[in-house]
Amino acid sequence: MPAVIGTEELEREVLAEARPVLLACLAPGEEFGAQLELLSCVSEDYGSKIKVCIADSGFPRAIRRKWRIKGFPSFILLLSGVVRGTLEGVPAKEHLDDCIAACLC
């Protein structure tokens, strides 16, 4: 299961991470289970190549603005704290795979 991160963990878990980080800002509701399942699949498929995290509901608005998180759910791929790709809505796994592959190259 991906780690849930908040303000306290942001530096250590996302910004200082050497690997690419897939940060998920999830939307509560009917599709929440599907969003978690998607993240679990990505985490299993990529193992140690990327880190998968979930932003907690209190994730700072300043960071959301900086990374241009416009809505929920959003999936942000970061490398060394820099946004390398963003997907809004619940993407097909293939779209996440494409975004991750581009970052890993």
MIDOSE-1310 file (N, C-alpha, C; in nm, 2 decimals, decimal comma, always signed):
residues 105
mpav	+0,08/-0,12/+0,00/+0,00/+0,00/+0,00/+0,09/+0,12/+0,00; +0,06/+0,22/-0,08/+0,14/+0,35/-0,09/+0,13/+0,42/+0,04; +0,24/+0,49/+0,08/+0,24/+0,58/+0,20/+0,15/+0,70/+0,18; +0,09/+0,74/+0,29/+0,01/+0,86/+0,29/+0,11/+0,97/+0,35
igte	+0,12/+1,08/+0,28/+0,21/+1,19/+0,33/+0,14/+1,32/+0,35; +0,19/+1,39/+0,45/+0,14/+1,52/+0,48/+0,25/+1,62/+0,48; +0,23/+1,74/+0,53/+0,33/+1,84/+0,53/+0,46/+1,80/+0,60; +0,45/+1,73/+0,71/+0,57/+1,68/+0,78/+0,66/+1,59/+0,70
eler	+0,60/+1,51/+0,61/+0,68/+1,41/+0,54/+0,72/+1,46/+0,40; +0,67/+1,57/+0,36/+0,69/+1,62/+0,22/+0,84/+1,62/+0,18; +0,92/+1,68/+0,26/+1,06/+1,70/+0,23/+1,13/+1,56/+0,21; +1,11/+1,48/+0,31/+1,17/+1,35/+0,32/+1,12/+1,25/+0,22
evla	+0,99/+1,24/+0,20/+0,92/+1,14/+0,12/+0,91/+1,18/-0,03; +0,91/+1,31/-0,06/+0,89/+1,35/-0,20/+1,01/+1,43/-0,25; +1,04/+1,54/-0,19/+1,14/+1,63/-0,24/+1,28/+1,58/-0,24; +1,32/+1,50/-0,13/+1,45/+1,45/-0,12/+1,47/+1,31/-0,18
earp	+1,36/+1,26/-0,23/+1,37/+1,12/-0,29/+1,44/+1,12/-0,42; +1,54/+1,03/-0,43/+1,62/+1,01/-0,55/+1,54/+0,95/-0,67; +1,45/+0,87/-0,64/+1,37/+0,80/-0,74/+1,25/+0,89/-0,78; +1,20/+0,87/-0,90/+1,07/+0,94/-0,94/+0,97/+0,91/-0,83
vlla	+0,88/+1,01/-0,81/+0,77/+0,99/-0,71/+0,64/+1,01/-0,78; +0,55/+0,92/-0,77/+0,41/+0,94/-0,82/+0,33/+0,98/-0,70; +0,28/+1,10/-0,69/+0,20/+1,15/-0,58/+0,06/+1,16/-0,63; -0,03/+1,09/-0,56/-0,17/+1,09/-0,59/-0,25/+1,18/-0,49
clap	-0,32/+1,27/-0,55/-0,42/+1,35/-0,47/-0,56/+1,29/-0,51; -0,61/+1,21/-0,42/-0,73/+1,13/-0,45/-0,85/+1,20/-0,41; -0,96/+1,16/-0,48/-1,09/+1,22/-0,46/-1,17/+1,12/-0,38; -1,24/+1,16/-0,27/-1,32/+1,07/-0,20/-1,45/+1,04/-0,29
geef	-1,51/+0,93/-0,26/-1,64/+0,90/-0,33/-1,64/+0,76/-0,39; -1,72/+0,75/-0,49/-1,74/+0,62/-0,55/-1,62/+0,56/-0,61; -1,53/+0,64/-0,67/-1,42/+0,59/-0,74/-1,29/+0,57/-0,65; -1,30/+0,60/-0,52/-1,19/+0,60/-0,43/-1,12/+0,46/-0,43
gaql	-1,20/+0,35/-0,43/-1,15/+0,22/-0,43/-1,07/+0,19/-0,56; -1,12/+0,24/-0,67/-1,06/+0,21/-0,80/-0,92/+0,29/-0,81; -0,92/+0,41/-0,74/-0,80/+0,49/-0,74/-0,69/+0,42/-0,66; -0,73/+0,36/-0,54/-0,64/+0,29/-0,46/-0,59/+0,16/-0,53
ells	-0,67/+0,09/-0,60/-0,64/-0,03/-0,67/-0,54/+0,01/-0,78; -0,56/+0,12/-0,85/-0,47/+0,16/-0,96/-0,33/+0,19/-0,90; -0,32/+0,26/-0,79/-0,19/+0,29/-0,72/-0,12/+0,16/-0,67; -0,20/+0,07/-0,62/-0,14/-0,06/-0,58/-0,08/-0,13/-0,70
cvse	-0,15/-0,13/-0,81/-0,10/-0,20/-0,93/+0,03/-0,13/-0,98; +0,03/+0,00/-0,98/+0,15/+0,07/-1,02/+0,27/+0,04/-0,93; +0,24/+0,05/-0,80/+0,34/+0,02/-0,70/+0,40/-0,12/-0,72; +0,32/-0,22/-0,74/+0,36/-0,36/-0,77/+0,44/-0,37/-0,90
dygs	+0,39/-0,30/-1,00/+0,46/-0,32/-1,13/+0,60/-0,25/-1,14; +0,61/-0,14/-1,07/+0,74/-0,07/-1,08/+0,83/-0,09/-0,96; +0,78/-0,16/-0,86/+0,87/-0,19/-0,75/+0,96/-0,08/-0,70; +1,09/-0,10/-0,70/+1,18/+0,00/-0,65/+1,22/+0,11/-0,75
kikv	+1,16/+0,11/-0,87/+1,20/+0,21/-0,97/+1,13/+0,34/-0,94; +1,01/+0,34/-0,88/+0,95/+0,47/-0,84/+0,89/+0,45/-0,70; +0,86/+0,56/-0,64/+0,79/+0,57/-0,51/+0,65/+0,62/-0,53; +0,55/+0,55/-0,48/+0,41/+0,59/-0,49/+0,37/+0,64/-0,35
ciad	+0,31/+0,76/-0,35/+0,26/+0,82/-0,23/+0,12/+0,88/-0,25; +0,05/+0,89/-0,14/-0,09/+0,95/-0,15/-0,08/+1,08/-0,06; -0,12/+1,19/-0,11/-0,12/+1,32/-0,04/-0,24/+1,31/+0,06; -0,22/+1,35/+0,18/-0,33/+1,35/+0,28/-0,42/+1,47/+0,25
sgfp	-0,54/+1,47/+0,31/-0,63/+1,58/+0,28/-0,59/+1,71/+0,32; -0,49/+1,72/+0,41/-0,44/+1,85/+0,45/-0,32/+1,90/+0,38; -0,29/+1,84/+0,26/-0,18/+1,88/+0,18/-0,18/+2,03/+0,15; -0,07/+2,10/+0,17/-0,07/+2,24/+0,17/-0,11/+2,30/+0,03
rair	-0,20/+2,40/+0,04/-0,25/+2,46/-0,08/-0,14/+2,53/-0,16; -0,04/+2,58/-0,10/+0,07/+2,65/-0,17/+0,14/+2,54/-0,26; +0,16/+2,42/-0,21/+0,22/+2,32/-0,29/+0,13/+2,28/-0,40; +0,00/+2,27/-0,38/-0,09/+2,23/-0,48/-0,09/+2,34/-0,59
rkwr	-0,08/+2,46/-0,56/-0,08/+2,57/-0,66/+0,05/+2,56/-0,73; +0,16/+2,54/-0,66/+0,30/+2,54/-0,72/+0,30/+2,43/-0,83; +0,24/+2,31/-0,79/+0,25/+2,20/-0,88/+0,13/+2,19/-0,98; +0,05/+2,30/-0,97/-0,07/+2,31/-1,06/-0,17/+2,20/-1,05
ikgf	-0,20/+2,16/-0,93/-0,30/+2,06/-0,90/-0,43/+2,13/-0,90; -0,51/+2,10/-1,01/-0,63/+2,18/-1,03/-0,76/+2,11/-0,97; -0,75/+1,98/-0,97/-0,87/+1,91/-0,92/-0,83/+1,77/-0,87; -0,93/+1,70/-0,82/-0,91/+1,57/-0,77/-1,00/+1,47/-0,84
psfi	-0,94/+1,35/-0,87/-0,81/+1,31/-0,84/-0,71/+1,37/-0,94; -0,58/+1,38/-0,89/-0,47/+1,42/-0,98/-0,35/+1,33/-0,94; -0,28/+1,30/-1,04/-0,16/+1,21/-1,03/-0,04/+1,29/-1,08; +0,06/+1,32/-0,99/+0,17/+1,40/-1,03/+0,30/+1,32/-1,02
llls	+0,37/+1,32/-1,13/+0,50/+1,25/-1,13/+0,61/+1,35/-1,11; +0,69/+1,33/-1,01/+0,80/+1,43/-0,98/+0,93/+1,36/-0,98; +1,03/+1,43/-1,02/+1,17/+1,39/-1,01/+1,25/+1,50/-0,95; +1,32/+1,47/-0,84/+1,39/+1,57/-0,76/+1,31/+1,69/-0,72
gvvr	+1,18/+1,67/-0,69/+1,09/+1,78/-0,65/+1,03/+1,86/-0,77; +1,07/+1,82/-0,89/+1,02/+1,89/-1,01/+0,91/+1,81/-1,08; +0,80/+1,87/-1,11/+0,69/+1,80/-1,18/+0,74/+1,76/-1,32; +0,72/+1,64/-1,35/+0,76/+1,58/-1,48/+0,64/+1,54/-1,56
gtle	+0,52/+1,53/-1,50/+0,40/+1,49/-1,56/+0,28/+1,50/-1,47; +0,17/+1,53/-1,52/+0,04/+1,54/-1,44/-0,07/+1,48/-1,52; -0,15/+1,40/-1,45/-0,27/+1,34/-1,51/-0,39/+1,38/-1,41; -0,50/+1,43/-1,47/-0,61/+1,46/-1,39/-0,72/+1,36/-1,42
gvpa	-0,81/+1,34/-1,32/-0,91/+1,24/-1,33/-0,85/+1,10/-1,30; -0,93/+1,00/-1,32/-0,88/+0,86/-1,30/-0,83/+0,81/-1,43; -0,70/+0,81/-1,45/-0,65/+0,77/-1,58/-0,65/+0,62/-1,60; -0,65/+0,58/-1,72/-0,62/+0,44/-1,75/-0,48/+0,40/-1,71
kehl	-0,46/+0,28/-1,67/-0,32/+0,24/-1,62/-0,22/+0,27/-1,73; -0,26/+0,25/-1,86/-0,17/+0,27/-1,97/-0,12/+0,42/-1,98; -0,21/+0,51/-1,94/-0,16/+0,65/-1,94/-0,06/+0,68/-1,83; -0,09/+0,62/-1,71/+0,01/+0,63/-1,61/+0,14/+0,57/-1,65
ddci	+0,14/+0,45/-1,71/+0,26/+0,38/-1,76/+0,34/+0,47/-1,85; +0,27/+0,53/-1,94/+0,34/+0,62/-2,04/+0,40/+0,74/-1,97; +0,34/+0,80/-1,88/+0,39/+0,91/-1,80/+0,52/+0,86/-1,72; +0,51/+0,75/-1,66/+0,62/+0,70/-1,58/+0,73/+0,66/-1,67
aacl	+0,71/+0,60/-1,78/+0,81/+0,56/-1,88/+0,89/+0,68/-1,93; +0,82/+0,79/-1,95/+0,88/+0,91/-2,00/+0,98/+0,97/-1,89; +0,94/+0,95/-1,77/+1,02/+1,00/-1,66/+1,14/+0,91/-1,63; +1,13/+0,78/-1,66/+1,23/+0,69/-1,63/+1,34/+0,69/-1,74
c	+1,31/+0,75/-1,85/+1,41/+0,75/-1,96/+1,52/+0,85/-1,94
